Amino acid sequence: MNIADMENMKTPQNTPANNAPISSRAQVPGVPSINEEDLDRAAAASIFAQNPKLVSMMQNKLQGLVGRSSGYVESLPAPVRKRVAGLKGVQKEHSKLEAEFQEEVLQLEKRYFAKFTPLYEKRAKIVNGQTEPTEQEIEAGEEDEDEEDEEAKAEQAEADKKDEASGAEAKGIPEFWLSAMKNSSLAETITDRDEDALKTLTDIRMEYLDRPGFRLIFEFGDNEFFSNKTVSKTYYYQEENGYGGDFIYDHAEGDKVEWKSGKDLTVKVESKKQRNKNTKQTRVVKKTIPTPSFFDFFNPATPPSEEDEEVDEEIEAKLELDYQMGEDIKEKLIPRAIDWFTGEALQFEQGLDDFDEDEFEDEDDEDEDDEDRDDDEEEEDDEDDGSKPKQETAECKQS
């Protein structure tokens, strides 16, 4: 049969004049379904690796397609399109209620924050040795201690007597906030160089703004690093609520740290010798280069403007981390600082209370057990020569 005969055999059944309907599972053939020639993935990856601008251009192009209509809604009959528009109107009413809900939640938070504030103020006085907790407060706190560890309690009581007898009583709770921060998610941002400065922290508190947003305030005692008594950072949200009524983070602004001469923890000075080619004289050149520090927290990255076409992934990651740090301080560290100081908060964060050591075993031991089990199965197969039916495992038995 020649090609001409095959052309004459085409019928409307095997050669549709129109595209398949939307409800059909038929799809336009894509690259994976073409069997004529497979693409060399390694070569393609090499091309993209050598052309980062091409990758960026493709990403921007794909992002530009997000949210665009497929044309399906526009192809619907006019009465159906009106019903779709009506549902959008209903959804707008829902969005208004969601926004009202979030506003009321914020007002509720502010109302209870006013009740929390006296407790935070008392905590600060105890931490800094300005007052002592009442006997009732001490008893309430001791109720949470492990009752089984009687020996440790006895040793601690004996040590307390010696301290009282010798008069060796510390003022307040030294390094309270530094210890609490090092037990939290902030630990990764704290360097050894930062610790001496953070030891002088006397309080971390927050306050709500008149507009959507909040301010974190770090209070310091006298120290050798900077002259600020307080260093704050303010998080601003956009004026309009986002999808679902949630507040949308806009940007953050931090106070400038007034570093004392040669004490800036966010930079380090490197000395390098240089020799004059003509005179052969040498000189020492000092170069200041940035170095990681917790105090970078007060100098946040600037969000990209709407005019920026390319998305800087590094800046996006920094902004996300910065916002998460602010939320962690506001929602976790400040309300439960004592639990972070003692480390008890880690149990709730990581679910250590549910951890059962007997349920876990070393991977090496597990691999050895699997190998032994495989060997046993092979021996059973050899002995079983296939003449007898194998018994079903417990999981496969039918009730």
KOLGU-183541 format. One record per residue (C-alpha): x, z, y. Coordinates in pm, whole numbers, padded with zeros to 5 digits, always signed. Last residue first. Layout:
// KOLGU-183541
XZY...
***
This chain:
// KOLGU-183541
-01019+05820-01223-00775+05537-01230-00409+05598-01296-00175+05409-01065-00040+05705-00871+00024+05904-01189+00233+05623-01335+00080+05404-01600+00226+05427-01948+00429+05131-02060+00287+04934-02348+00502+04952-02665+00696+04658-02808+00900+04592-02490+01236+04699-02636+01166+05060-02520+01515+05190-02580+01670+04946-02334+01392+05005-02081+01440+05381-02110+01811+05341-02041+01736+05124-01735+01489+05384-01609+01744+05661-01646+02002+05458-01454+01750+05389-01176+01669+05760-01152+02036+05848-01134+02080+05591-00854+01777+05725-00667+01904+06082-00702+02244+05973-00566+02076+05802-00271+01875+06117-00197+02188+06328-00212+02362+06093+00034+02057+06098+00263+02072+06475+00288+01746+06651+00215+01431+06736+00407+01111+06912+00305+01293+07238+00237+01408+07248+00601+01052+07276+00723+01017+07179+01090+00669+07247+01225+00795+07504+01480+01064+07256+01582+00807+07031+01746+01063+06873+01979+00909+06966+02312+00738+07284+02192+01049+07419+02025+01261+07308+02320+01052+07530+02546+01195+07834+02371+01542+07758+02508+01568+08094+02689+01617+07927+03028+01370+07650+02944+01103+07908+02861+01186+08097+03183+01144+07779+03389+00793+07711+03263+00604+07584+03572+00917+07454+03750+01082+07279+03456+00782+07108+03298+00542+06930+03534+00741+06908+03858+01093+06890+03713+00982+06652+03437+00789+06437+03687+01094+06404+03912+01317+06314+03618+01065+06053+03502+01061+05894+03847+01439+05868+03854+01454+05728+03502+01199+05458+03587+01376+05373+03911+01714+05352+03736+01571+05125+03463+01415+04894+03722+01745+04885+03912+01930+04782+03596+01664+04525+03506+01700+04347+03839+01387+04133+03856+01445+03800+04027+01192+03671+04279+01247+03936+04544+00977+03892+04807+00773+04183+04673+01060+04413+04762+01282+04571+04501+01269+04953+04480+01562+05132+04646+01770+05345+04410+01759+05721+04455+02013+05926+04655+01904+06283+04589+01935+06240+04211+02292+06122+04267+02350+06498+04293+02351+06519+03915+02681+06336+03922+02829+06011+03792+03139+05890+03980+03163+05659+04279+03513+05548+04390+03724+05670+04681+04069+05511+04705+04380+05690+04825+04684+05478+04900+05029+05630+04854+05314+05444+05021+05633+05288+04903+05907+05118+05104+06065+04807+04955+06097+04669+05310+05988+04315+05221+05763+04353+04918+05612+04679+05043+05544+04906+04749+05204+05059+04669+05135+05387+04490+04776+05465+04387+04576+05782+04437+04223+05805+04303+03958+06006+04482+03635+06091+04305+03280+06042+04421+02940+06202+04366+03082+06554+04371+03178+06537+04739+03413+06833+04791+03700+06672+04983+03570+06791+05318+03236+06968+05283+02942+06763+05170+02625+06756+05377+02386+06627+05111+02148+06374+05261+01790+06449+05175+01615+06229+04921+01348+05961+04942+01134+05831+04656+00930+05515+04607+00587+05374+04519+00449+05550+04212+00093+05439+04136-00184+05698+04127-00423+05647+03840-00777+05516+03892-00783+05316+03567-00605+05020+03724-00413+05149+04023-00513+05372+04309-00448+05255+04663-00225+05452+04900+00083+05404+04687+00261+05715+04568+00552+05889+04736+00809+06118+04575+01007+06343+04809+01348+06493+04738+01479+06813+04887+01814+06981+04947+01800+07334+05084+02071+07560+05226+02283+07257+05304+02653+07329+05382+02807+07155+05085+03070+07216+04815+03221+07563+04859+02895+07751+04811+02655+07976+04998+02321+08001+04818+02114+07701+04727+01745+07610+04740+01625+07290+04571+01293+07156+04702+01089+06894+04517+00828+06715+04728+00499+06565+04611+00288+06252+04645-00055+06125+04743-00090+06189+05119-00096+06537+05272+00203+06615+05051+00216+06861+04763+00489+07122+04736+00764+07195+04490+01006+07470+04398+01355+07513+04261+01521+07846+04337+01852+08027+04388+02087+07747+04286+02446+07871+04325+02536+07789+03966+02444+07430+04047+02760+07391+04256+02992+07522+03985+02807+07312+03728+02840+06976+03898+03204+06914+03798+03117+06966+03431+02856+06691+03464+02477+06728+03478+02274+06408+03427+02234+06444+03051+02117+06804+03092+01815+06698+03298+01607+06661+02979+01597+07039+02959+01827+07308+02819+02091+07232+03082+01828+07266+03354+01726+07616+03240+02088+07728+03223+02159+07597+03573+01840+07759+03702+01922+08106+03573+02294+08104+03647+02293+08484+03690+01964+08668+03632+01913+08937+03896+02221+09141+03981+02422+09237+03678+02433+09600+03565+02765+09751+03465+02677+10105+03567+02876+10241+03278+02586+10440+03137+02335+10164+03204+02555+09904+03033+02618+10134+02737+02247+10199+02697+02171+09825+02709+02430+09760+02436+02255+10011+02211+01918+09849+02278+02066+09506+02202+02203+09626+01870+01866+09778+01779+01683+09461+01873+01923+09251+01668+01858+09473+01366+01481+09456+01415+01471+09077+01394+01135+09062+01218+00932+09126+01533+01053+08806+01701+00993+08844+02073+00662+08742+02227+00546+09102+02277+00861+09163+02480+00719+08962+02770+00402+09169+02796+00607+09488+02779+00833+09367+03060+00535+09271+03276+00374+09612+03225+00699+09789+03305+00710+09598+03633+00968+09328+03701+01253+09416+03939+01304+09299+04295+01554+09115+04512+01787+09043+04221+01790+08665+04264+01598+08589+03945+01349+08869+04014+01281+08745+04368+01246+08385+04250+00998+08487+03981+00791+08674+04239+00774+08359+04453+00676+08149+04153+00397+08394+04073+00274+08386+04434+00270+08002+04414+00062+07972+04097-00268+08045+04273-00200+07783+04543-00107+07544+04262-00452+07608+04122-00617+07457+04427-00365+07175+04449-00422+07079+04087-00799+07083+04141-00758+06856+04445-00550+06617+04235-00810+06619+03956-01076+06545+04217-00880+06243+04341-00826+06124+03983-01201+06144+03914-01287+05963+04237-01053+05680+04134-01216+05665+03792-01560+05658+03956-01456+05363+04173-01312+05189+03869-01646+05224+03686-01830+05069+03980-01578+04784+03971-01643+04744+03599-02014+04690+03663-01926+04416+03910-01692+04257+03657-01977+04268+03405-02191+04076+03654-01922+03812+03694-01923+03765+03316-02302+03736+03325-02269+03471+03596-02019+03281+03383-02270+03283+03097-02539+03131+03319-02292+02861+03441-02186+02747+03092-01837+02855+02982-01536+02632+03055-01412+02852+03340-01400+03148+03102-01183+02955+02855-00941+02813+03112-00649+03015+02982-00653+03219+03302-00326+03348+03437-00249+03715+03385+00108+03658+03273+00220+03302+03343+00455+03407+03623+00626+03643+03384+00706+03344+03163+00862+03155+03453+01059+03459+03567+01191+03505+03214+01282+03136+03188+01472+03145+03518+01655+03462+03413+01758+03301+03083+01877+02987+03264+02070+03203+03511+02236+03381+03219+02379+03047+03097+02662+03108+02853+02463+03359+02649+02160+03129+02653+02363+02838+02514+02524+03062+02252+02186+03186+02139+02072+02826+02099+02380+02741+01896+02325+03041+01671+01961+02949+01630+02037+02594+01512+01696+02436+01535+01547+02305+01213+01476+01930+01189+01190+01734+01039+00999+02037+00921+00789+02100+01226+00575+02408+01166+00813+02655+01337+00824+02436+01653+00451+02448+01704+00167+02251+01553-00155+02288+01754-00366+02547+01583-00665+02534+01350-00832+02870+01305-01152+02727+01451-01360+02934+01692-01202+02760+01991-01309+02417+01865-01047+02172+01730-00944+01905+01979-01148+01586+01998-01124+01242+01831-01082+01387+01487-00885+01165+01245-00959+01278+00890-01336+01273+00916-01358+00998+01181-01199+00762+00926-00852+00616+00886-00832+00366+00597-00747+00071+00824-00424+00240+00931-00323+00289+00566-00377-00082+00497-00155-00172+00791+00117+00067+00672+00145-00101+00334+00000+00000+00000
***
